[in-house]
Amino acid sequence: MRLGIRVSLAALAASCIAVTAAGCGSAPAAAPGGKTAADLASVRGVAAAEPAADPRPLGAADTAFGLSVLRAWCAQYPGQNLVFSPSTLASALGMAYLGARGATARAMARALDLPATGTATDALAAQLQARSKALTGLDGPGVTLAAVNQVWADPALPPLSGYLNAVATGYGAGLDKAPFSSDPAKAAAEINQAIAAQTRGHITKLVTPDGVADLGWMLTSALYMNARWATPFDVAQTAPGSFTPAGARPGTARFMNGGAFRYTTADGWTAVSLPYKGGKLAMTALLPPAGAGSCALPTTTALHAMAGVLSTPATGSPATTTAVSLPKVSLAITGDTGNMSSVLKRLGMGQAFSGTADFTGLSPQAGAIGSVQQAATLQVGEKGTVGTAASAVAITASAARLAPQTVTFNRPYLMLVTDTATGEPLFLAKVADPSA
């Protein structure tokens, strides 16, 4: 059953977590709701009605996680443009976390900046549910957003009912079958078709038959965003200009020019807020200090301080307005560059990839995370922003169980698209060379 969160936005993202069964030859487990495994088609857990909660702590956690991912990823590819969705990556890994236990859960909680507990707490469940509801509330004039979380299971290996209840409560995720063991080509095709539909055709090949063969489960999270600027750039003002990549000779880019936009500074960084229609979403373009390297990132403290200034009412705010000269960009991540496994291990999630990983909260037969793959695109133009992202996390079987009047983004910079109410980071990108 497909979980749909439809809202407005100019980007899309998808994440998926694949779980390989440890002991695929064992007898089929009973499916939730009294169904047999053979009858498993579309089954949902029972979502609990959690008390009202504040989703902003999760927005802050996902932002910190996103910055950590980008820091480690950029160290691996310092001269490349990088783009991904912290929100969907955190959702896909978060659904895996709900099935993690012991040291595995603690390692994932630290990397994801979540409470270090072996199981999801009531407080976390309420925050996750509030986060999902906040995403559904982003719909409005000029903005379209759709978010979908899903659990895929081999017909012989339905997840535990308690796990399905947890992901239904926190992520609104339902369950679909996929014949990973008997027909991996069909399983891959069904998952790719679902992701393609959820992302409006932007992501058509998230998984491959070889990548899903003999899996037990796959967890997917997809996000589509298409958002128009509150103040569009005048196409007639777009013109070529100089852009200097870190450590490289100056090149050229097509710069969009307009104003006035609110901006502020902290630790040498300049943050410019570019809101989308309706005011529920905004992009923060972050220009580092002159001379900073291609992988420079603001501290979470500085980012939080700048976000706080830019989100306050204009009257009495230390933020002032500026004209902006921002490159048009079309970013894409595919292939080996999108392999996130080593990045997540460097962030302290190695336990979840090890032979002693414990995902028994999902199923007694669940193994370890084997790999994490991502693909993404992001287009920023005069009218608004459109982007796509997709992540796949495979769980394999284990034997063991300030600024001038115009801020010109003419050197590597960051772009962060957030929910202005919760701070949830929908997209984070580093532009190393807009002409690439």
N, C-alpha and C positions, 0 to 999 in steps of 0.2 A: 504494500500500500504506500503510495507516495505522499510524503509530507510536503505541503506547499506553503511557503511564506511568500506572499506576493506584495511587493512594495515597489517604490520607485528608486531609480539609481542608474548611473551610466557605466556599470561594470558588471562582470560576472565572475564567479569563482566556483570551483568545485574541488572537493577533497575526497579521497576515498581511502579506506583502510581495509586491507585484505587480510583475512585470518585463515591460515592453513590449519587443518585439523591435525592434532597429534594422535595418531591412531585412527586413520580413516576407515579401517576395516572393522571397527567395532559396530555393535548393533545400533540401529537408529534409535535416537532418543524420542521421547514423546514430545509432540509439539504443544505449544501453549494453547489454552482454551479447549483441551481435550482432543485436539486433532492429532492424527498420527503424522509422522514425518512425511509419509508418502502423500498425505493430503495437503502438506504445507504449500500455500500459494501466497496470499497476502494476509498476514496476521499482524495485528497491532497489540502492543502491551497496553496496559491500563494507565493512563496519565493521571497522576494525583493532582488535585487542586491545591497548589501550594499557596501559602500566605503571600501577600504583596511583599516585594523585596526590591532593593535598589540594585539595578544592573551595572551601575557605574564602576564598582570595584572590578567586575569582570572586564569591562572596557579597558580599565587601567592595566589589568593583568595581561590581556591580549595584546595591548600596545607594547608593554615591556617584553613580552615573548617575541613579538614581531621585530623589535629592534635587535634583540639577541640573535634571532635567525638571520636578519640582514647583515649583522656584523660578521658572523661566522661565514655566511655565504659569500659576502663580498671579499673576505680574505682569500677565498678559494678562486674567485673570478674578479679580481680588482679592477680590470679595465672594461668590464662588460656592463650593459644595462641590465638591471634586475627588477622583476616585478612579481608580486605574489599577493595573496589575501591572508593576512594574519587571522582574520575572523574565521574563514573556512578551514584553514589548517588547524587552528585551535579547536574548532568544532569536531573535525574528524578525529584528531588525537584525543579530544575530550570524551568522545563516545567510547574510544578504546579505554581511556582512563576509568570510566565507570565499570569496566569489567576487570580492571587490574586490582591486584591484592599485594599486601606486604611491601617488600623492598621495591617491587616494580611500580606500585602506586606512588610510593614516596618519591622515587626518582622522576616519574612523570609529573607529579605535582610541583616539584621544584622547578623543572624545566618550563612548565606551563604557568608558573607563578600562582598555583592554586593551593588551597589549604592542604597541608601534608597529612592526609588521612588515608587509610587503606581502602575506604569506601566513600561514596559520595555522602556528604552530610546533608541534613535537612536544609541547612542554610544555603549550601551550594546548590541543591536542587531548586530551591526557591529563586536563587539568583539566575540560574540557567533558564528557568521558565520565564522570568522577567526579561531576560536578554532576548529570548525568542519572541516574546510579545512586543518588545521595543522594535525589533526588526520589522514585524508586521505593520507597525505604525508609521513606517517611513513613506508609505504611499502618499502621493499628492500630485498636484499640477506640476508637470515638467519633470517628474521623477518616476521611474518604474523600477521596482526591485522584486525579485523572486528568489527565495531561499528554500532549499530542500535538503533534508537530512534523511538518510535511509540505511537500513541494515539489510544486507544480502546474505542468504544462508544456503548452503548445499541442502537439498531436500532431506538428506540423511542426518543432518546435524543442526537442528533448530537450536537457537540460543535458549538459555535459561529464561523462564518467565519473569523472574525478578529483574534480570538484565533488560528485557524488553520493556518492562514497566519503567525502569530508570531512564532509558533513552527516550521513551514516549513522554515522560514527565519533563525532562530537561531540554530535549531537543525536538520534540514532536515527531520523532522518527518512527516509521513503520517498518515492516518486514516484507521482503520479497524473496522468492527462491531463485537460485541460479545453479545450474548443474555443473559445478566446478570440477568434480571428479569424473562424471560420466561424459560430459560434452563441453569442455572448456571453450571451444569456439562459440558455441551457442551462449554460454554464460557471458563471455566477453561482449558478444554482440548485443545481448539484452541490456547489460549495464551501460554500454556506450550509447545505445539508443535512448535510454532514460536520461543520461547526462546531456546528450545532444538536445533533447526536448526541454530539459530544465534550464539549459543555457542558451536557448534560442538558436541553436545550430552553431554556436561559436566553438564549442569543444565537442568533437565528434569521435575522438579516439583517446580515451583516458586510460584504458587497459587493453592488454593483448591476450590472446589465448595462452601463450606461454607464461604470461605473468599471473594468470588465475588458475592454471592447472593444479588440481589437487588441493585447492584452498577449501577451508571450511566456511569462512565468512568474509564479507567485505563490507566496510562501513564507508558510506559516501556522504559528502556535504557539498552542495552546489549553490552558487550565488550568481544571479544575473543583475546587473545594474546599468541603467541608462538615465543619465541626469543632465539637465540643461542648466547652464549658468544662470544665476539670478540677473547678472549683467553680462550679456554676451560681448565678446570681442568683435570689433568691426573688421570684417574681412579685408576691407580696403586699407586698413592700417597694418596688416601683416606684411612683413618685409624681411629680407635676409639680413643676418648680422653675424658677428664673430662669436664663436664658442670655443673655449680652450679646455679640452679634456685634461685631466690630471696627468702630468708627465708627458704630454704630447704637444705637437704643434697646433696652433690655432686652426680651427676649421670654420665652417659656416652652418647656420641653422636658420629655419624660418621662424621668426619671432612674432608672436601675437602681442599687440600693444594696446593698453587701455588703463582705465582707472576711474574713480579712486577706490582702492581697496585698503582695508585696515591692516596694519602691520605692527609688530613689536620686535624687541630683541632680547637676547639672553646669552651669556657666555660667548659672545661674538657671532651668534647665529641670528639671522633675520627671518622671521616667520611672517608670511603674507597669507591672509585668509581669503579664499575665493569661494563664496557661498553658492550653492545651487538653489534653484527655485523652491520656494516654500520654506526655506531656512532650516530644514531638518537635517540637511547634509552639507558638508563643506569640504573643500580640499585645502590643506595647509601646505604651501610650497615653502620649503626650508632651504635657505641659502647659507652654506657654511662660511666661516671666516676665510678671508683671502689667504691663500697658501695652504689651506687644509688639503689633505689627501683625498683620493677618490673614495675611500671607504670611511670618511669622517662621519660620525653620527652624534647627534646631541645627546646629552645625558637625559635620563628620564625626568630628573628634577627640572632641568632647563625646559624640556618639552612640555612638562606639566605646567610650569610657570607661564610659558608663552600661550599655551592653550587656554589657561585661565584668564589671561588678559584679553585674548581675542574673543572669548565667549561672553565677556561681560557686556552690559549695555554700553553703547557708545558714549553717552553722557558721563563725564567724569572719569572715563577710562584712560589709562596711560597710552593705550594704542592710538596711533594717528593714522592718517590715510596717505597712500602713495599711489603713483601710477606704477604699472607693472609691464615688464617686457619678458614674456615667457615663451620658450620654444614650443612649437607644435611637435608632438612626439607620437610615435607609434612603436610601442615596446612589445617584445615577444620573447618568451622563454620556452624552449623545447629541448628534447633530447637529453644528453648527458648533463647539461648545465642544470637541469631541473631535478637531478638526483639529490635529495635532501638527507639521505641516511647519515652521511658523515657529519653534516651540520648538526643534526639532532644529537648524535653521539657526543660531539664536542660540547653541547649544551648540558650534558649530564644525563641524557636519557639512555645511556648505554645499557643499563640493566634491562630495559624493555626489549632490547635487541639480542640479549644473551640467552644461553641455553637454560638459565635458571629463571627466565621471565615467568611471571604468574598472571595469567589472564583467566583464571578459573571462575571469576565472577561473570564472565561471558558464557563459558562452557567448561566443564571439566576436561575437555579434549583440546582446548585452545593452546596454541604454542606461543611463539615470540614474534615481535615485529621483525620482518626480514628486510624490508626496504621501504623508502618513501620517495615517491616520484611526483613531480609537479610540472604543469605547463600553464602558461599565462600570457595574456595580451592586455595592453592598455593603450587606448587612443585618446589623446587630449587635443581638442581643436577649438575653434572660435565659438561653437554653439554649446559645447559641453564635453562630457567624458563618457566613454564606453570602454568597458574592460571585461576580460574573462580570466579565470584561473581555475586550475584543477589539480588536485593532489591525490595520490594513491599510496596508502600505507599497507604493506603486505605483512601479515603475521604468519610466519612459517611454523611447521611442525618441529617440535623439540623432543629429543629423547628424554630429557629431564623435563621432564615437564616445563645695528641700526642702519639708518639707511638713507641714501639720497632720495631726491624727489621721485625718481624712478628706480625701482629695484629691478635690475637686469640679471636674469639667471643665465649668466654667460660662462659658467663653470659647473662641474658636477654638483647636482642638487638632489633633494629628496621631494617626494610627493606623498602625502598621507591623506586618504579620504576617510572621514569619520562621521558617525552619527553624532550630531552636535549635542544631543541630550545625554547620551550615555558614554560617549567617548569611544564606542566600539570601532576598532580600526578595520574598515572593510578592504582597503587596499593600501599597500606601502610599496613605493618604487624608488629606485636610485637611477637617475639619469646620468650616465657617464658620458654619452655622446649622442645627442638627439638626431644626428644624421646617420647613425648606424642602422 
